[in-house]
Amino acid sequence: MSSGVLVIFDQNQGQVRHVVLEILTVARNLALGSVTALTFGTDASKTLNMLGEYGADQVLFWEQDPFTRYSSDGFADAIASVVPELDPAVILFPASAWGKDLSPRLAELLNAGLATDCLSLRTNEENRVIATRPMYAGKVLAEVQIDTPIQMFSIRPNINAAVPSPTTPVVLDIAPVISEDSFKAVVTERREVQSGVQELTEADIIVSGGRGIKAAENFKLLDQLAEVLGAAVGSSRPVADDGWVPHSYHIGQTGKVVSPTVYFAIGISGAIQHLAGISGSKYIVAINNDPEAPIFKVANYGIVGDLFQVVPRLTEEIRSL
Ligand code: FAD
């Protein structure tokens, strides 16, 4: 019978995103048997110590070509070829852009159910996994169970704690079946897009601007606040659509889903589609000159005022601390 948890993720120069450590902790807490980590590309094996620190029992590194360049179909086919040998009960992915691209393709090949963007996982008395995930643009939290033999989940970053649980991982040598045909579309270049000082989906503090900012050049006010806070900068969708900021800033139902400790919504009205992307924030601070703006209904702290006065003063106050 299938057992254990397979955690699949990307890495860059031997570094993994924090969500990977969170997922390893989730995998251990499920207590369904061994935890196997699978990652790809140049320097993948440099993650070994980190994976051991967070409780991986077994690791699998596919470092050589064709795994140096990401390919949705190529990676999915290769992983599917080793799943029968690994025989996991559960497969976990980060709910990152990479995980969102790869996990549905693998689920289809394995004929497995997939619950995406889960906040937490637990096991029931039959050792099946129950996932809690947002539905209807974050209006409800649903508990879902997957009935296929392999249960797949992607996990939202910044929700679960990463707790060390040291192990000495065994490095497995299992070679996938590689079909050259499926590596047709590959990533040929990787460019880092700067969004404040950190990646939005992993940021602890986010300073986000909406149409109330009025013009692209006024975003420097938010950059300055973000700088003193060590925060990432985000935006509502119209601001990105108008080209005031890159699309990588766009948060919401059709953009990034974020879960920081503190989310500053500045000149953002609080439309349902925006709230869908920020409902995982622990604290929401709203700055808006309209006391009736819907954002105040979800904000933990609200400042009713003109952002062009409030934001520079806030920046100066924080800088002087
Ligand atoms: P507005 O709604 O125009 O709000 C601007 C706010 O700034 C107002 O509340 C105003 O009081 C305040 N303001 C103005 N001047 C000042 C000032 N000087 N000081 C302080 N406050 C000021 N939106 C998203 O954000 N993300 C999504 O993913 C997304 N997906 C969508 C998907 C669909 C299918 C659709 C139909 C819409 C989607 N939208 C999304 C758009 C969404 O419905 C809203 O139109 C959008 O979120 C509004 O952006 P905003 O709050 O920046 O602008």
Residues whose N, C-alpha, C, O or C-beta is under 5 A from the ligand:
A	BS01	FAD	G210 R211 G212 S236 R237 P238 I251 G252 Q253 T254 G255 G267 I268 S269 G270 A271 Q273 H274 I287 N288 N289 D290 A293 G305 D306 L307 F308
